[in-house]
Amino acid sequence: MAETLTPAFSALAVTQASQQLVAVFKAVADPLRLDILRVLVHESFGVQELASIFAMPQPGMSHHLKILSKAGLLVTRRQGNSIFYRRCLLQREMPYYEVLVSLFATIEALPLSAELKERMRKVYEDRSAQSRLFFERYVDKFRERQGMLCELDQYLPNLKEVLDIMALPRASCVMEVGPGQGQLLEELTQRYERLIALDNSEEMLALTQRTVGLRPGVRYLQGSLEDYEEAGALDAVLLNMVLHHLSSPQQVFAKVRQLLRVGGFLVIADLCSHNQEWTRSSCGDVWLGFDPQDLREWAQLAGFIEWQSLYLGLKNGFQIQMKLFCATP
């Protein structure tokens, strides 16, 4: 016999659901908060960054973020001493799921002003500059600084397993973003005939070239991943301990998907989330690692499926995650 809810419990559930819906509508009944949700569609920002984007004091921005969070429209992610906000992902079991889908679709259709877009671009530039200036300053000590977190030798055998799983033919075209000293690139030259080493730092790219040298089939390109335009031309893209240096990790997934053919692979080796704030100044990190679930969700939104995941704990307390994603049609 089917179980029925008591009238008291049913009334309570209805009241709670109604209150939640009221909170949602109150939260979006403000033009500024609508713009905040629009800015956070495909990106996460810290409180200070959002205050800069909207040209308002941080306490005022915190007030609006609190309202949106209490309504269940935003989720937070701690990065050391900072808290980053992003829009919640909609799940079918949510109350009023259809209402929220329609609401978010309407919000996404609203255009952002030129001023907001420019301030967002400035935040991205500041993030990129922080990382780029670090590597330009410490290019001669790159291996020493990288060794403070981990050495490639500590996880290269596991990364080779991931490359084996891809089973790409030797004629494949593979890009490594931020090849550093070129240790992984050396391994890739043994596997593939066409390689692209891409780095936005001229000094770091020169360091890579000194290690690997001029070889047939290896192209060294100085520039950002965002500016690379050969859509659908790559069989695989590798981001080895690079994602935590990039200004917008979520947008990286979408960009890489544009560059890969259907069935192509994205390989990521990076740190899991940690609270070691010192890595920002000592290692040029923009992000303090990543929650595996965040990487999985960003990949799915961009058009990937996750094939394999490996995790490797290190003696210094850090944990490395290696993920293999395949590009879907």
N, C-alpha and C positions, 0 to 999 in steps of 0.2 A: 504494500500500500504506500502510495507516495506521501512523503512527509510534507506537512503544510506549516507555514510560518504562523506564529501567533499574531493576532491583530496588533498587540503592543509593539512587537519587533518589526512588523511590517510598517507601522506608522513611523517608528524611529528610523528605519532604513530610508523611507521616503523623505523624511525631514532632512536627513544628512545629505542625500543626493540633491535635494532641492537647494540646500545651502551651498553645496559645491557648485552647482550651476549658477547660482546668484553670484558667487565669488568670481567665477570665470567672466561673467558679463560685466561685473564691476571693474575687474582688472583691465578689460579691453576697452572700457568706456573712457578712454583717454588717448588723444592723438600721439602723445609722446610714447606711451607704453605700446601702442601699435607699432610705432617705428622701432622700438627696442626688439619686439618679436620679429620684425622684418629683418633687422640687422643680424639676429641670431639664427636665421633660417639654416644656414650652412656653415656656421662658424661659432666658436666660443671666444669670449673676451672676459678679461678681468674687470673688476669694478672701476679701477682707475682708467683703464682703456676705454670703457664705455662712457665714463664721465668726460673723457677727452673727445670722443666721437660726437657726443651730444652737447659739448661746450657748456657743461654745467658742473657745479660743485659736487664732490663725491658723496656727501651726506644725502643730497637730493636724489642722486642716482640710486644710492642704496635703498632709499625709501621706495622707489618705483620697483626695484628688483625684488624687494620683500613682498610687495603686493602680488606680483606675477608669480613668485615662487609659492606663496601660500595658496594661490589658486590652482597650483599644480601644473602651470604652463612652462616653468623653467626647472632645470636640474642643475646642481652645482658639482664641481670637481675641484678638489684641493690640489694646488701645485706649490708645495713647500709652505711658505707663509702667505700665499695668495689663493684666492678663490675665483674660479672661472665659471661663468654661466653659459648655458646653452639651452636651446629650446627642447622641451621634452619630446621623446619619440612616442607616437600614438600606438597604443595596443588595443586590440579589439575588445578586451575584457574591461576597458575603462568605461565608467558611467558616461552616457551621452557621447559615445565614440563618434557616431555619425555627425553630431553637432560640431565636435572638435575638428573633424576632418574638413568639414565645410568651412569652419572658421579659419583654420590654418591656410586652406587653399585661397580664401579671399584675401588674407593678409599677405600671402606670397605674391598675389597679383598687384598689390599696391606698389607703385614706383617709389624708390628712395630718391631724395633730393640730391642734387649735385654736390651740395655741401657735405652731406653725410658720406657719400661715396668717397669724396676727397679725404675726409678725416679718417675713414677706414683704411684707405690706401696708405696714409701716413703712419698708421699703427703697424701695418704690415712692413713698411719700410724700416721703421724703428726696430722691429723684431729681427729683420734680416740683417740690418746694419750691426746690431749687437753681436750676432754670430760671425759675420764676415770680418769685422774689425778684430775680433779675437784671433781668428786664424791667420790674418795678415800679420798680427803682432807676434804670434808664437809659432810661426810656420817652422822654424828651426827646432822647436821643442815639441813638435806635434806628437811624436811617439811617446815621449815622456808624459805629456799631459793625458793622452789617450790611455796610457797605462794606469793612470790613477783610477780609471773605471774598470777597464778590462783590456786584455790583449787579444788580437784576432786568433792567435794560436790556441787560446782557451776554448774557442767554440768553432773553429774552422772545420774540424771533422764532422760536426753536426750540420754545419752549413753545406758541406759537400753532400751529405745525405739528401738535403732538400734539393740541391741541384740535380742529383741523380734521379730524383722522383720526377722532375720535369721532363727528362728524357728528350731534350731538344736535339735536333740534328746539328752536325758541326757547321753547316752553312747558315745557322740562325744569326739574326742581328740582335745583339744584347747590349743594353745600356746600364752602366753603373753610375749612379749619381753620387757625387762627393767621394771619389775613389781614394782620397787621402794619400798615404805613402805608396799605394799601388799593390799591396800584398794580395788582396782579393783579385784585382785585375790580372795579376800574374797567373793565378789559378784559372781565370776565365779564358786566357789566351790558349790554354791547353785544351779547352773544350769547344770554343767557337771561333769561326773565321772572321766574323764582323763584330767589332766592339766599338762602343762609344763611351768615352770617359768625359763626363760632364761635371763642371764645377764652376760656381760663380766667383771663386777667388782665383785670380791669376797666379798668385804665389803658390797656392796649394796645387793647382794644376801643373805648375812647373815642377813641383816636388814629385808628383806622380810620374811625370814624363822622365825625370832623372832616374827613377827606379825601374820603370818598365822599358823605357827607350822607344825609339821609333821602330815600329814593327808593321809589316803589311797587315792591313785590315783593322788597325787600331786608330781611331780618330779622337783627338783631344779637342774638346770644345769648351771655351770659356763663356759662361752665361748661366741663366737661371732655367730651371725646369719649366717654369711658366712660359718662357719665350720660345721653347722648342716647338716647332710647328709640323713635323712630319707625322701626321695622324695615321694611325693604323700600320705604321711601318716597322714596328718593333715586335720581336717575339718574346722578350722578357725585359723587365726593368728591376734592378737590384738597388735597395736602399739599406746599406750596411752601416748601422750606427750613425745614421744621417737624419732620420725623421725628427729627432728631438732638437735638431739645429734649425729646422725650417719654420718659417713664419706662420704657415697655415696648414697643419698636417691633414686636416679633412679635405681641403681643396687639392692636396697632392694626389689623393686617390682618384678624384674626378679627372685630373689632368693626365695621370698615367693611363687611365682607361681610354682616353682619347688617342694616346700614342700606340697602344697595343692593338694587335689584330685580335679577332675573336679567337679564344682559346689560348691567347698569350698569358704570360705569368708575371705576377708581381711578387717579389721576394723581399721580405722585411726582416731584418735582424736589429733589434733595439732593446732598450731597457724597459722592464716593467716599472710601474709607478713606484716612486720612492720619495723620501722627504729630505734628501741631502741638498740643502739650499746652496752649499759651497760649490757645487758643480757649475752653477751659473758663472761665477767669476773665475774659477780655476780651469774649467773645461769648455766654456763658451756655450753651455746648454741654454736653450730657450725654454724647453719643456723638461720637467722632471719625470721622464719616462711616461709610459702609457698603460692604461687599463686595457687588458686584452679585449674586453667587451667593446670598448670604444673603437679599437681598430676593426673589429668584426662588423660593427654597425656602419662605420664609415665606408668600409669595403662594399657592403651590401647596397648602400645608397648609391654608390658610384657604378655598380654593375659588375661586381665580383662575387664569386663563391669561394669559401675557404676550403682548401684542400687538406692542408696539414698544419699542425702547430707543434712546436717543440719548446720546452722550457729548460733552462740550465741555470742552476743556482751557483753563485761564485762565493769564494771564501770571504771576500770583503763585504758581503751582505747584499750586493746587487743581484738581480736576476735578469737574465737575458731571455727574450722570447724571439723565436724564429717562426715566421708565418709565410705560408705559400697560398697565394690567391690566384684564381683563374678567371680571366675575363669572359663574361657571358655575352651572348648576342644582344 
